[in-house]
Amino acid sequence: DAATVAEGLRQLAGVAGTLPGARPDLATDLRASAEHVLLNPDSVDVAATVTEALTEAGAVVQKTRPAGAAAVQQAVTGLRADTPLPTQSAALRAFFQQVSAALATDGGGGTPASEP
């Protein structure tokens, strides 16, 4: 649902600013996309904006977490800019799961990151 997608975007925004190579405004774009999802979840324009932001975030994750790059890339290809988000729940869930799994690695050989 829209609230779940918005929360996923917000959580990703919280991490985006810490990733090397991320565009400085990526976190802001992800947060703005979360609000757009809540305001108009059925809009194809919102789907296009969200897909663009998630594709960019996925590319940054792929560069910084090579161990999860293939799975993140596969999840990115499942997203559709021309399809309303409510009909993409499985693809969005897969994207957030793969990004989360990739971010849980140390960025090198795929070892889970140690807790601070």
Secondary structure as GFF3:
##gff-version 3
##sequence-region A 1 116
A	DSSP	alpha_helix	2	16	.	.	.	ID=ss1
A	DSSP	alpha_helix	26	39	.	.	.	ID=ss2
A	DSSP	alpha_helix	44	64	.	.	.	ID=ss3
A	DSSP	three_ten_helix	66	68	.	.	.	ID=ss4
A	DSSP	alpha_helix	69	77	.	.	.	ID=ss5
A	DSSP	three_ten_helix	85	88	.	.	.	ID=ss6
A	DSSP	alpha_helix	89	103	.	.	.	ID=ss7
###
